[in-house]
């Protein structure tokens, strides 16, 4: 019985409260025991199942920690990734709706950020040391690296982890492994944010590097507008130019120094600003 997975099993016994199923190969084993069988409850039998019939079911554990079969397809199976809604937070962890009568546990140890009732969280599902199905927000190892995307494609995904050193980890299409490097974080992100980004690079291992910025020739126009807006707010002059340090540029304009230099260069050529040793000045 593959806990947390859908599989096709064979009816080997009928009772008043349901039918017992086993693996088709085990069905031929005369030494088969009750350990090799799982109950499909009567309320899950929509048609007349007889001994020998095969049926596709999902295997999980009921409220008494017994293996049970269901014909309901859950919102997530073992090893998959899905967005599930938090139904309650208790002293043992959070519980999530996964489409079955017994909610799925998200232990505190598997939470990367604190969750609350009503949150929609990107999780995967695994079997813990007590042989129970549980959810985890630590989905890195479950993400795929065979995306169809190439450089400069636009993609959408969910931020699932933030790292001050490396950047924002993103699940593209909620299934493919990607990273927005720290240098490309031009705005504040939070776990759970949905983002649209550009593929900067496809690594040899298939993982994606993303940028929140458009290609340089497209981004330059937007950056120019930001600089003009900042100048107008400041009365037409700002003490920043191509020699200003990169950290200051990022803090003030929320762009890299290279992007800033490209933008003020464009504005200068268009005769919209003057550039001097004391900064930039708007030409009225």
N, C-alpha and C positions, 0 to 999 in steps of 0.2 A: 504494500500500500504506500503510494508516494504522497506523503503528507504535503498539502499546499499546492497540489497539481491536479489538473483534469486528466482523467484516464478512462479507458474503456474496460469495464469489468463484466463478469458473467454471473447471472443469477444461479445460485446453487441451492437455495432453500427459501420456501415461502412460509410466512407466519402471519398471525392476525395483526401484528403491528408493523409489518413491512416485509421486505425481502433481504436476504443476505447475499452479498456479492463477494467474488474473489477474482484474482487474476485468471484469465482463461487457461493458462498453463497449469496453475494450481488446482483448477477445477477437476483435472484428471487425476489428482493425487489422492489416493485412498487414505493416506495418513494425514490429510489436512486437518488442522485444528481450528478452534474458534479464533485464534490469534491471526489466522490467515483470512478471516472474513470480516466484512464491514456491513453495517446495517444501512439500508436505504429506507427511511421511515415511510409509513403508509401515506402520509400527506404529500410525499414527493412522487407518488406513483400515479401518473395521470392516465396511463393506459394499462392494459392487462399484461403484466410481465409473468412469464412462466420460466421454469427451470431450463437453463440452456440459453436463454436470451442474453444478448449483450446490450449494455447501456453505458453511455458516457456520463461520468459523474465527477464531482470535485470532492476531495477528501480533506476534512478538517477535524477539529475536536469540539465536542459539545461543552455545555456548561459544567459537566461532571468529568471533563478531561478524557472522554472516551472518543475513539475514532468514529466518525459518522460520515455518511455520503450524502450529497445533495445534487439535484439536477439543476440547481440555480448556478448560473455563471457569476462568480464574484467580480468585484471591481478591480481586483488585483490577484495574481497568483505568485507563487514563490519565484523570486528572482526578477520579477517584473518591476516596473516603476509606474506609479500612478498618483494622481492628486486625490487625496481622501480628506473628508471633513471630520474635524474633531467634535465628538459628541459629548465628551465629559473629561474633566481632569480630576484625578483622585490622588490619594497618597502613594499609589503604586505606579502612577504614570497617567498618560492620556489614552483615551479610547477613541477609536475611529470607525466610522461607518464604511464597511466594505461590501455591503449588499447582502450580508448573511445575518441571521438572528443574533448571533453572538458577536459583539463588536471586537475589533482587532486592537490589541494592546500596543501602545507606543511607549516603551519604558523610558524613564527619565534619562538613563544612561545613553539612550539612542537619539536623544533630542539635541540638535546643534544650537537651537535657540528655544526660549521658553514659549510654549504654545498655550492657547486658550480655546475655550469652547467656541465653535463656529469657524475657526481658522481652517482654510483649505491648504493642506500641506503636501508637498511632493515627497513621497516615501517609496521604499522598496520593502519586500517581505522576506524574512528568513526564519530558520528554525533555531531557537535558542538552546542553551545547554540543558534545559529541562524538557526538551523535545516538544516545545510549544511554538506555534506560529506567532511571530511578532513583527511589528513594523519598525523601520529605522529611517532616520533622516540622513544617515551617512551613506549616501547613494553612489559615491565615486566609483566603487568597484563594480557596480551593477550597470553603469552606463556603457553604451556601445561606442565603437570607434570605426564604424563602417558607414559613416554618413555619406549621402550623395553630393554634398556641397563642395564647391571649389572656391578659389580665391576670388574675392570681391562680390560673392553672392550675399544677399541679404537674408538673414535668418531670424527666427524668434525663439525665445527660450525662457527658462525660469532660473533665477539666481538661487542656488541652494546652499552656498557657503561663501563667506568672505574671509580673506586673509590679508593682513596689512602688508605683508611682504610680497606675496605673489599676485593678489588681485581678487577678482570675483569669479567663482566657479559657476558655470552655467550648464544646465541641461537643455540643449537645443532640441526643440520639438519634444521636450521632456523625455528624451531617450539617448541623445548623443553627447559625448564628453567634450566640453569646451571651457576656455578660460579667457576672461578679459584681463590682460596684464594690468598691474597697478598703474603703469604709465598711461594707460588708455582710459582710466576711470575719470572722465571729465565731469561726472556728477555723482552725488551720493546715492549709493544703492543699499538695499536691505535684502535679507533672506526672504524669498517668496516673491520678490519683484519680477514682473514679466518685462523683458527687454527685447528691443529690435536692434540688431547689430550687423556689422559687416565682417565677413570672413577675411582676416588679414593673411592667414597662413593655414595650410593643412599639414600637420606634422607627419613625419615618417610613420609614426604609430597610429595615425588616423585621427588623433585629437585635433580640435580646432582652436586657433587663436583668433579672438574677436576684437573688434574695436567699436566703440559707440560713435565714433566719428566717421563721416563719409570720406570718400576719396578726396585727396588734397584739393583738386580743382573745384570740387563741389563744396567742400567744407570752407574754402577760402572766403566765399561770398557770405556765409553765415558768420564767420569770425569777424569779417569786416563790419558787419552790421552791429555785432556786439561791441566792438571798439568805438564805433560812431556813437552808439547809445551811451556808453560810459563817458565819452567826451562831452556829450550834451548835458548829461547829469552833473558833470563837474564844472560846467561853465565854459567849456571849450578847450581846456588844457589839462594834461595829465603828466606826472613826472616819470613816465615809463617810456623806454625806447629800446633799441636792439642790444644795448649793453646791460640792461636790467637783468638781474639773476632769474633763473628759471622758476624757482620756488615762488617768488613774488608774482611773476606773471601768472602762474597757475592759480594762486590764491585770489588775485584780482580779476582775471579774465576767464578763469576756468578753461585754459587751453595751454598746450605746450609752448615752449619758447619758440620752437621752429615754426609752429602754426602762427604765432603772434608776429614773427618777423615776416612771414609770407603775406599776412593780412595788411600790416602797415606798409609794406613795400607796394602792394597793390593800390592802397589808398593814396600813397604818395604819387604814384604814376598817374592816378586819376585826378590829381590835384585837389584832393579832398582834405589832406592834412599836410602839415609841415613837420619835419623831424629835426630836432636840434639836440644839443648836449644836455639840455635840461628836460627833455621829454618830447611829447607830441602835442600838436596844436591844431585845432579844427579851423579850416579855411572857410570863412563865412561866405 
